[in-house]
Amino acid sequence: MSIEETTDDGVSVLTLNRPDVLNAFNDEMGSALVDSIRRAAADSSIRCIVITGAGRAFSSGEDLSALTSPYGTGAPPDLGATLRDRYNPLVRAIRGAPKPVVAAVNGVAAGAGASIALACDFRLASERAKLVLAFVKVGLVPDSGALWFLSNMVGASKAWELAATGDAVSAEEAHALGIFHQVIRRDEFGSRWLEFARELAAGPTAAYALMKRLINDAPHSSLDDQLEREVDAQTAAGRTKDHAEGVRAFLDKRHAVFRGE
């Protein structure tokens, strides 16, 4: 299977499973990942989603070997169709999931692999991880939202630099830039990202869904529009069982037990 799915304490772990080609995306893996994310997003027992890679890479991006035949005939492939059919639905599934999506970046995340990591809500990286906007090396532009996410994370100037050079960014540098949230020792990586995901899954996931919607809307909103969206979101959050539990726990001086409701 190109995607391995496991569940642990409300965490759906989706593992890109083409390690022999550094988890490069082909049609099968792209479609399978979209389907897996959508299933996990719709499952109320799942409260956090993790995407990681098998072997030594997160993902090296598009499987260019699949393009050998079109280039060999002198007729270039329709890369725009690939984006519309494979990667754009994937990015939208990640951003539209009403629960946190974590990229556990175990190794290199290059090309579209970098874009998918950037689309996630959190990025936890092994100390050996690297982020590479490799598109320029083959005369292409970063896609799948990479420049949109990067510009919001690091500003237009740094996004330009990373895109135009295509240079590898180490885990520590990406952390300093605010791209990676944590850098974890290689021998602790598997246990630490799972612990982080379990903590998210135990949180007020209804509130997380509302926060995610506000964050998605913020770059396109005026301040007045965002203030009104916050009114709607806070009204909805105030009606959740988790909010009532949080207040009771605060008054009782105990830890809240959230149900995601």
N, C-alpha and C positions, 0 to 999 in steps of 0.2 A: 504494500500500500504506500502511496506517495505521501499520505498524511496519517500519522498515528494519533489516535485520540485516547486519552485516559482522563479519569475524573478522580479528584482527591479533595475531600472536604469542601465541596462547592466550587472547586477550581477545575475548569476544563483545560487540559494541557494538549495543545495541538503541535505536534512535532513534524517539521518538514523532513521528509524521509527519502531523500535521494543523495545519500552521503558520498556515493562514488563520483558524483558530478558537483560536489559542494552545494547540494540542495538547490541547484539551478532550477528555475521555473520552466515548465513546459505546460501545454494545455491541460493535461490531466491534473497536475499538482495545483495549478492555479484554480481550476474549477472545484477541486476537492476542498481546498482551503476556504473558498467562499462559502461552500455548502456547510462546512464544519462550523464556521463562525456564525452563520445564520442560525443553525440548529442550537448552538450554545446560547446565542442571544435570546432565542425564543423560549428556552428551558428555564423555568423559574427556580429550579433546584441549582442551577449554575449561577454563581454570583461574581465570578471573575474568570477571564479567559487569558491564557498564556500562549504565546507563539514562540517556539524555539526551534533549533535545528539539530538533526542527528549528526554525529561525527564531529569534525573539527571546524565546521562553518555554520553560520546562521543561514545565509544564502548568498551565492555569488551572482544572483540576478537572473536575467533571461538566459536560457539555454541556447547559446548561439549556434550550436551544432545543428539545431532544428532548422536554421536558416540557410544551411549550405546549399540545398537544392535550388531555392529561388535565386540566390546570388550566382550560382553556377550557370544559370540560363541567361544571365544578363538582365533579368527582370527583378528589380528590388522588391522585397516584400512590403505589404501594406502595414507598416508599424502602427499607424494610427488605429487601424482596426484591432490590432492586438491590445492596444490600450483600452479601447472602448469595450472590448469583449472580455478581457481578462483582468487587467490591473485596476481600471477605474471601479468596477464592481467590488473588487477586493478592498480598496481604500474606503469606499463608501460603506461597506459592511463593517469595517473596523470602527469608523467614526460614528456610524449609526447604532452600534451595539449599545443598549442601555445599561451597560455595566463596564467596569474597567477592563481594558485590554493591555496586557503587559508583554513587551518584547524581552525575552531572556536571550540576550545576544551572546551566544557561546563562542563565537569566532568571527570571521570576517563577514561583514554585511556590505555587499557591493552592488552597485547598480540598482535594479529594482528591489533587491534585498534590503538595501539601505532605505529606499523609499518606504517599504512596508514597516520597517522598524520605526521610522520617523512618524508614520501615521498612528502608531500606538500611543496610548495614554501615558505609559511609563516605559522606560528603557533601562533595564538592569544589564550590566555588561561584565563578562569575564575579563580579567586583566589582560588576556590575550586577544580580546576583540579589537576589530578595526572597522571604521566606517569609510567607505570609498565611493564617491560619486564618479564612477568609472566611465560614465557616458561619453565624456569628451575624448577619451582614448580611442573611441571608434567613431568619432565625428557626429555624435548625437547630443541631444539636450537632456538634462535630468527630467524625468517624468514621474507619473504616479504621485503627484503632489509634493515631490521632494523639495522644490524651490519654495513653494508656499509654506510648508512646515518650517524649513530652515530659516527663511526670511523672518518668520515670526519668532523663532527661537534665538537667533544670533544676529539678526539685522541683515539688511541688504548687502552691505559691504563684505561681510564675512561669507555670506551665502555665495556671492559672486566668486570670491577666492576659491572656495571649496569646489564649486562647479567648474570654473575655468581651468583649474590646475588638475583636477582629478586625483590629487595626492591623497594617500591614505592618512586618516586621522586616527591616532592611537586612542585607546580607551581613556587614558588619563587626560589627554587633550580634549576629547569629546566631553568628558566630565567637567573640565574647567570651563568649557564653552556653554555648559548647561544642556547639552544634547543627551548625554547619559546621566541618569539620576544617581546611579551608584556604580562603582567599579568594585568587583568582588574577587577575592583570591580564587585562583583556578580550582583548588582543592575544596573550597567551600561553596562554589557557585551553585551547584544543583540544589543543595539544601537551603541556601539563603534566598534564592528567588522563589522557591516554593513557600518558604515561611512568609515572605513579603506578600505573595498572592493570597495565602490563607488569611492573613490579617485584613487584606482588602475585602475578601469574601465574607468576613465576619463583621464588616462595617455596615453602615446604613446605605445599602446599595440603591434604594429609591432616591436618596439625596444625591448619590454619585451620578445617577442618570440625569438628573436635573442640572447638576454642575456641568456635566459633559455637554449638554445642549447649549448652555450659556457660553461655554468656552468655544464651541463650534461657531456660534453666532457672533461672538465678540468682534472678530476682525472686519465684519461687514456692517457693523451697527454704529450708529451715533450713540453718544452717551445717553441721550434721552430715550432712545429705543431700548438700550440695554437696561436702563433703570426700570422701564415698564416690564421687560421680560423677567427681571428679577422679582418684581411684584407677583407675577403669575407663578414663577417657580417657587417662591417662598410660601405663597398661599397653598400650593400643592404639597410642599414639604411639611407644612404645619398640620396637614390633615393625615399624615402617615402614622401608622402604629409605631414606627421607629422613633419618630419625634416624641410621642407620648412616653415611650419606654425610656428615651434619653432623659427627659425631664424627671420622671420618677426615679431613675437611677441617680441622678444628680442630687435630688432631695434626700434619697436614702443613703447617700454616700457609698455607692457601690458601682461596679462596672456595668454598663449597659449591655444587654443581650439583644442585639439587633436581628431582625428576621428578614430584612429586605422588603418590608411591606409598609 
